[in-house]
Amino acid sequence: MQDGIPWSSDLLTLARRFGPRIAITDGDASITYAALSARAHGLARRLVAEGFKPGRPVGTFVPNGCDAPWVSYGLTMAGVAETPCNTGSTDAELRWFAELTGFKRIVAPQASCVRLAGLGFEPLPLEDIAPDDSFVPLPPVPSDAWGRIIFTSGTTGKPKAILHSHGGRYLANILQRAVLPFTPEPGERVLLMTPFTHGAALITYAWLDHGGEVVLQDGVRADRIAPVLAAPLAAIFAPPTVLAKLLALFPGQAVPGLKVIFCGTQTLTRDLYARAAAQFGPVVRVTYGMSECFNPITVLEGPDVAAAMAEDDDGLGANLGWPATGVEIDIRDEVGLSLSHGESGDIWLRARHMNIGMIGPDGFVPRPAGAWHRTGDLGALDAQGRLRLAGRASDVMKSGGYRVHPAEIETTLEPAAQGRAVCVLGLASDYWGEVIIAVAEGLPEGWEKAALPLAEDLAKYKRPRAWLALPELPRNAQGKVVRARVREAVLAGWWLEDGPHPRLMPVHAGKDE
């Protein structure tokens, strides 16, 4: 193959092979493979006609639904750098995204164009894009051209932009398809409810390559999800937060034909797995991924997940499985020296489908070819070579001279949370360094009565010294609880009375009381 990515030829092949079959449905509309290709090629030719060269950033502002995939395909086939913006982004966030990456042209529904134009963008309405069903392929795209720009969640400051090449995207698509637990049959359905701008997109491409049908939903809404679950459904993409919502909304309901639940983005606890397995069977599959390196990084198939959940807790952290093909993982100490299996440290990785650099306030910083990436996660490789995740290095608390990771405490307390989220964090303390507190979502005051006996299994220095409940815990677009924002919410309503016996006091109680 020439040094180029045949995005257009690949999609035309799918259109010829599966043309009248449904490719995407969202509950309100559906689109066939032939129409998907025609709409995507129409957009690609429009951008090429406007003079957009390979690698130039073009934004998208498209909600989950039938339009999202063909818009993504269209930008990809044009060779530009697809720059998807979550439709829940604020005006300030959108301006920051544009400042980082330099895009002005943005593809969006007509209903959003007035707002986007008011922010200084040049919106291209979806409704103005004429389909192209000529079946004439576009030229291959240079493999080293900028291909996709993903924004970080901004949990440690303003979001940064992570940049992938077209060649890296193509390889990631092939690898994702290669590690599917089964080959989808034409017409088999997969349900995706998370933002298409993130992990759902990669599963969509892999699924469509086999003629399957992708059901896109904008979040977990019982009225829209119920009919989807009632009909045969081969797969669901459900990170732990989504999985917990499904169990709460549809207790005891089986899903006909369900073969796999793709799970990732955050730790799957033993309690949540047990409840999911009891309702759906041992079909949960765990993977590890991140914005800097598309899935697959590690994979733990359904039977292996069941076996891992039955193992005794050895303190190494959540089991994420074995490295996928082409991925190398190393565990290193604080000075960068490799550690042996069973020793905990920083998780490093490298792979050919990693990002090619990052764009921050100071501009683009390329990733050196073949360089290792320090993930910011803590973990270990166990005796079987499986990656074990302890948590984020930035989350580590220091209390009373001890290093404590909140994930261990959260996992211990989870059975007391009644299926809700628990966030453990540290508050700055002159006396202790940090005071450990536990915050539950949507539980009544006094929930700690059920949690205290569980905390007895923790060393004393790991036990929370204060217990709170909030109606909701702040989350990012991927549904992950954002610890820094939980801390802000706590400090907006309480202040810490420091000392050997610290306690939280409501803000209306003055510090002199």
N, C-alpha and C positions, 0 to 999 in steps of 0.2 A: 504493500500500500504506500502511496506517496506520502510525503511528510505533511499530512493534513488530516483533519477529522471529518469524516463523511456524515455529519449530522443529517443533512437533507436527504441523502440517498437512503439512509437507514429508515427515516420516517416514511419516505415514499414506499419502501418495501412493506412496511407495516400496513400502509393504506391499501396497497394492492392485495395483500394477503387477507386482511380482516375488514376491508372497507365498510360493509354495512353493519358490522357488529358495533355494539355500544362500547365506547372507550371510557367515557366519564359520565357519571350522573351525580347530581347533588340534591335530589329530592324535588327540585323545581323544574329542572331541565336535564337534557342528556345530549351527548354529542358522539357521533360515530367516529370510527378511525378515519374514514374518508374526509369527514368534515373537520376533524382535528388537524389533519395534514393540510387541508386547503386554507384554514384560518391561519395556521402557523406560517405557511409559505407566503400568504398574503402580507403578514406583518413583516417577515424577513425581507421580502422584496421592497416593501415600503421604506424600511430603514436603509437598505442598500441604495435605493434611489435618492434618498435624502443625503447621501454622502457619508454615512457612518462607516468607518473603517474597522477592521478586526481589532478587538481589544478596547475599544472606546466604551466607557461606562454609559449605560442607559438604565434608568430606573423603572421599576414597576410598582404599582399600588393597586393590587387586585385581590379581592377577598377570596377565601376558599370557595370553590365552585367550578363549574365547567370551563370558565374562561381562564383560570389560573394555569392549567397545563399547556394550552395552546400558546398562550402569551410567552411562557417560559421556553417552549420549543422554538418559537419564532425568533426571540432574541438570540438563542443559542445558534440557530442555523445562520443568522446574519453575521455571526462571528463577534458580536459585541460582548462586552462584559455585563452580563445580566446582574442588575443591582436591585434585588427585591427589598421593598420596604413594607414592614408589617402595617396593615390598615388600621391598627390601633395606635400607631405612632402619633405623638403630639406634633404640633407645628415646630416647636423647638428641636425635637428629635429629627424631623425631616430636614430642617435647615442644616443641622449638624452633619447628617449623612451626606448631603450635597457638598458641604464645605470639605469634608474628608476626601470624597471621591471625584468631585468635579462634574457630576452629571447635572444636566438641565432638562433634557428630554425625558419624559416619564409617561409610561403607558398606564392608563387608568380608565375606569368607567366614566361615562359622561357626567354622572352625578357627582363625581369627585373633582372634576376639572376646574370648576370655579375656585374652589379652595386652593388647589395646587397652583393655579395661575397667580392667585393672590400672594403666594409665597415666593414667586419669582421663577417658577418652573415653566417649562413648555410642554403642557400635557398633550398627549396623543390619545383621543378617545377611542375606546375599543370599537364603538359603533361605527367609526369612520374607516375601519380597515376592511378593504374588499378581499374576499377569499380568492385564492389562486389554486385552481384545480387542474392546471396544465400538465402536471406530472413531469415538469422539466426541473431537474435537480439544480440546486445552487452549488457553487464551487465548494470544495472542502475548505475547512477553516484551519488556519495555522495552529499547530498544536501548542506553540509557546505563547500564543496571544492570551491576554487576560480574558478569562472566561466567566467567572462568577465572583461576586463580592458579597460577603456575608458579614453582618454587623454583630459584634458581641453584645451580650445582654447589659453590659455596663454596670455590673455589680460592684466593681472596685473603682469606679470613676466613669468618665464619659465613654460611650462605646467606641471600639476600634473597628477597623474594616479589615477583614481577612480575605486575602486574594488567592483564587485558584485559577490555574491555566485551563485552556480547553482540553489539552492533553490529559491533565490530571483528572478533570471531570469525566472524560471518556473512560479512563481506566477505572475510576471509582464506579461508574455505571456497570462496567463488565464484571468487576469483582462483586458488586452487590447482587447482580443476577446469578453469579456463580455460587454464592453461598445461600441462596434461597433454600429453605429446608425441603422444598418440593418444587417441581415445575408446574406452574399454574396451567390449567386447561383453558382453552378459549372460552370466555364467558364466565369463568370463576371470578368471584368478587372479593375485593379487599376493602375494608372500611378504614378511612383515615380522617381523624377529627382534629389533629393539631395543625398549626399554620403551615400552609404549603411552602412558605418561605424557608422552612427548616427541614427536618428529617422526612416529612411526608413526600417531598419531591423525589427523593432518590428511590423510594419504594415504588412510586408511581411509574417512573421510567422502567424499572426492572419488571414490573407487573405487565405493563403494556407491551414489552418486548415479546411476551408470550400470548398476546391476544386476550388477556384478562380484562375485567371490568373494574374500574376504580370508583368507589363511592366516596366523594368528598363532602364532609360536613364541617361547618364553621363552629366548632365547639361541641360540647356534649349537651344536647337538648333532648330531653326524654321524648317529646312528641315527634321529633324528626328521626331519632335513632330507633325507636320501637319497631317501625315497619321494616327497617333494614335488618334488625336482629331476628325478626320473625321468619324471614326467607333464608334459603341456604346461603351461607357466607363462609368462604374458605379461610379468611385471615382478617385480623384486626391489628392495627398499630395502636398500642395503648401503653404509653409510659405510665409509671406507677400512679400518678395523680389521676390520669384518665381511667385507669383500671379500677381505682377505688371508687370513682364516680359511677362507673357502670355497675359495680357490685351493689352500690347503694340505691341506684335507680331501678335496677332490675333484679331484685334478690331472688335467688333460686332459679332464674330463667336460663335454660340451656340455649345454645345457638346451633341450629341444624347445620351440619357439614363443617363445623369449625375445626381446622387443622392446626392453626398456630396463632398465638398472640405475640406479635413483635413487641418487645419491651426493652426500654433503654432510657437514656438521658439522666436518670438518677437511680439511686439504690432501690432494689426490690427487696423489701423486708420479708422475713420468714412468715410473719403473721399475714401479710397481704397475699403472699404466694399461696399459703395454705387455704385462704378463703377463695382465691381464684381457682385453684386446682379442684377444690370441692365442688365448685359450680360449673366449671368449663372442662375439667379434666386436666391432665398434665401436658398442656399445650403451650405453656408460656416459654418463650425463647428470649434469652438475655443477650444483648450486645453492648459494646462499649464504643462510643463515638464522641467526636468533638468537632467544633467548627474548623480547627486547623487540619483535621484529617477526616475525610468523610468515612462513614461506615463502609466496610467492616474493619474494625480494629481488632476486636476479639469477639468470639462467638461461643455461646453455651446453649446447645440445642435442648429441646424440651426434656428428653429422658435424662440428660446430664444435669439439667436444672433440678429435676426431682431428686436425683441422687445427691446433689450438693446440698439441697435443703435438708436432707435427712442426716447429713454429717454433723458431728458434734462441733460446736463453735470453738475454733482454735485461736480466736483473737486476731486473725490476719485481715479480716474485713470481708466485704461482700464478694462473692465469686462471680467473675465476669467471663470466665472461660479462657480458651486457648487463642493465641494470636491467629488472625486470619492470614491467608496466603499473601505473601509479600510484605508482611508487617513484622518489624523487629521491636521487642520490648526489653528494656533494661531497668533495673532498680538500682539507684545510686544514693550514696550518702550526701551529706551537706556540702562536701567539697568535690563531688562529682565522681567518686570512685565506685565501681560496680560492687554490688552486694551479692551474697550467695542466696540461693533459694531459701525461703523461710525468714529472711531478714527484711524488715520494713524500711522503706525510704521513699525517695522521690521517684515517680514513674516517668521514664523517658521513652520516646518512641521515634521511629523513622519509617517511612514508606514512600513509594514512588507516587502515590496519589495524595501526598500532603500538599498544603498550600505553598505558594511560591513566595509569600511575603505578607507583610502587614502594613496597613496605612494608619498612621497615627497623627497627632497634631503637628509633628515635625516632618511629615511626608512618608513616602514609601520606603520601607526597610525590607530588602530582599532576604529570602532564606538561602543561605549557601547550599549549593548542590550537595546532597548526601548528608546534610547536617542533622543531628539528633534534635528532637524537640522536648524541652522540659515542660511537661503538661500542667504542672501546678497541682497535680493530684498526688496523694500519698497511697502507698500500697506495697505489695510484695508478690513474688512469684512463689507459689507453693511447691511442694515436692513433686506434683504432677505437671508442673509448668503452667498452671492456670494463673491468670492475673487476679489478684485480690485487691479490692479497693477499700481503703480506710476512710478517705474523704479528701477535701481540699486542704492544701497546705495553708492557705490564707485563713482557713476557719479555725486552725489550732488555737486553743486558749491556754493561757499560762496563769494558773491559780495556785497560790501557796507554794510556788517554786516548781510545780509539776506542769508538764505539757499534757493537755487533755484535748481529745478530739470529740466534737459534739456528736458525730455520727454514732459512736458507740453508745452514748447515753440515749440518743433518740431511739435507737433500735431496742434498747432495754425497756424503755418506757412505752413503746408503741402499743402493747396489749391494753394499756389503760386508756388509750385515746379513742376507743370505739370506732376505729376506722378513719379517724380524722388525723390531720397532720400535727406533728409536734416539732417545734423548733427550739433547739438548745443554743444558747449564745452566752458570751461573756460581757459584763459591764465593767468599765474601768474602775479600779479600786486602789487607793493608796495602801490599804492594809493588806489586801490579798493579791494585788496585781490585776486580777479579774475575778469578779463574782459570777458564778455560773447560775443561770436562771433557765427555766423551762416554760415555754409559751405554747399553749394548745389552741387549736382552731375550733371554734364553735362549740366548746364544752362549757358546762356551767361552772361557776365558782366552786371550789372544793374538789375539783377533779383529781387533785393530788392525793386524796385519800386512797384512791385505787392505785396510784403510781408509787407511793412511798414504799410499800412492800417490795415492789420490783426494784426500786433503787437500792435496796439492801444488798443486792448482788454486785453493786459497784463499790469500788474503793471509796472511802469517805471523802477524799479530795475530789472525786468525780461527781458527787451527788449535788443536785441543784439546791441552792440556798433560798430560792424564791420561785413561786409558781404563779403563772398568770394564764388567763384565757382571753383571746380576742375573737370577735365575730368572724374575721377572715384574716389569713396571713398573706401579706403581699407576695405576688408571684411575677415572674417575667413571662415573656411570650411563649416560652416552652412549658409553662406550668410549674416550674421549679420555684420553691420558696426562696425568696431573696433575703438572706440573713441580715444584711446591712439595713434593709428597709424595715424588717421586723424590729431591729434595735431602735431605729428612729421612732417607730410607732410606740414602743415601750417607753422611751424617754420623753415622748410627747405627753404621756399620761402619768408617769411615775418618776420619782427620783430615788437614788440609792442612799440610804442611811448607812454610811460606811462604819467599819470597825470589826471587832472579833466576831460579832453576831449581826451581820448585815441584814437589812430588810428593805423591801421596796415600800415607798410611801406615795400615796396619790399626790399629784401636783397641788391640789387644793389644800393639802396639809402642809403648811409652811415648815421650813427647816428648823424653826425655833420651837415648834410645838412638841 
